[in-house]
Amino acid sequence: MKLALHWQIILGMVLGVIFALVLNPFDWGADFISDWIKPFGNIFIKSLKLIAVPLILASLVKGISDLKDISSLSKMGFRTIATYLITTLIAVSIGLIMVNVFQPGKTISEETRNELVESYGADAESSRQVAQKQKESGPLQALEDLVPDNIFGAASDNGNMLQVIFFAIFFGIGLILIPEKQAKPVKDFFDSLNEVILKMIDLIMLAAPVGVFALLAALVVEAPSSDLIIALLYYSLCVVAGLVIMILFYTLGVWLITGKNPSTFLGGIFPAQLLAFSTSSSAATLPVTMERVEDELKVDSKVASFVLPIGATINMDGTSLYQAVAAVFIAQAFGMNLDLAAQLGIIGTATLASIGSAAVPGAGIVMLVIVLSQAGIPEAGLALIFAVDRPLDMLRTTVNVTGDAAVSMTVDHAQKKKM
C-alpha cells in the first residue's frame, strides 16, 4: 500500500536525520552530504521559489475575476473581504507577538548560529545591505516601491513580490470592468494557468520527501547541536499556541456577533475541520465546509456560496500566522534583529500574500518564500523549519477552514439584520 504524502515526508525527515547521524562520525561523512545530498535540498527550495511569481499572479487574478463584476463587491462583498483582511491582520499580529515574546530562534547557541551564518553568509550579508538601503530611504519610499515601472522586471525578482501582487489586483479589477465577452479569453487563460500551477505544486510536493531528506541531513551535519532541536520545539509551540488563540478568537467572535454558543459552532464545523486536518487543503474541504455551514450552522446558501469560495482563496489566517512566526524565527536563528518597520512589512506582505495563496498542501511554504524575500531574510533558512512543517500545515489549514465558517456566519447575520 502506498504511503500518503505526509507520511512520506515524515519518513524522509526521519531518514535524513538518521542518515546524517550515521555518516557524521566519519571524516568524509559531512563532505559527502554537503557535496552529494544537500544539492537535492537546494533544488527543492529553488523549485518552490520558481513558481512563487506565477502562483500568486494566477491565483490572485483568478480570485478577483471570479467575482464576476464590480456589483458583486457591494455591501456583502466589501463586508466579506474586509472581515477576511481584518482577521488575517489579527492572525499575523498574534504570530508576531508570540514569536517576539518567546523568541524561539534565540535559544540557538552562538556556536550553532555562527555555523548557520557561515553556511549562508552571502545571503545574510546581501540581506543586511538591502535592509540598510531601505532604512536610508525616504518615508514614502515603501509606497513608491509598491508600484512597478515594469511588471516583467518586477516578476524577475521574488524580492519585488508586493509589486506583483499590486499588478495582479489592478489587472483583476480591470478584467472585471471590461465586457464579459472580451474578458472571457483572458479569464480562461488565468483559470487554466492557475490549474497548471496547482498541478506543478503537486509534482513538486511529490519530491518533498527527497528534498526534506536532503535538507535535514545537511542541517544535522552543518549544525549538529541539540539546541537546534529545542529551538524547533519552541518554534512549533509558538505556532500551535497562536493557532489555538485564533480558534478561540473565531469562537468568541461568532458568539458575540451571532449569539451562537461555542459548542454549536465548533460542533457544526468539526467534520470540515477533520477533513482540513487530514488533507491540508482548504479547496478539498470546501464542499464539506459549505454543507456543514448551510445545514448545521443555518447560513443562507447564497451567503455561503459567495463567502466560502472567496475564503478558500483569500482567507489564510492560519498560514499567515505561521508565516509571521517562521519569518521572525529564521531571522532570530541567523542573529538578525528585525526592527518595527521590518515587522510591519511582514504584516503587510503576509496579509497580501495570503490573498493569492493557493488552497492546496504545500502552498504555504511557497508564500513563506515571498515573506522572507520581502523582509530580507535568507530563504535558505527554510531548511530550519521543514522538519516540522507538515504537522503545522495540517493545523493551520484547520484554522483557515474554521475562519471561513466564522466569517460566513457573521456576514449572514449582518445580511439578515438588513432584511
Secondary structure, DSSP 8 states (H G I E B T S, - for coil): ----HHHHHHHHHHHHHHHHHHHTTSTTHHHHIIIIIHHHHHHHHHHHHHTHHHHHHHHHHHHHHTT-SGGGGSHHHHHHHHHHHHHHHHHHHHHHHHHHHH-GGGGS-HHHHHHHHHHTHHHHHHHHHHHHHHHTS-TTHHHHHHS-S-HHHHHT-GGGHHHHHHHHHHHHHHHHHS-HHHHHHHHHHHHHHHHHHHHHHHHHHHTHHHHHHHHHHHHHHHS--THHHHHHHHHHHHHHHHHHHHHHHHHHHHHHHH---HHHHHHHHHHHHHHHHHH--HHHHHHHHHHHHHHTS---HHHHHHHHHHHHHH--HHHHHHHHHHHHHHHHHTT----HHHHHHHHHHHHHHHHT--SSTTHHHHHHHHHHHHHT--GGGHHHHGGGHHHHHHHHHHHHHHHHHHHHHHHHHHHHHH-
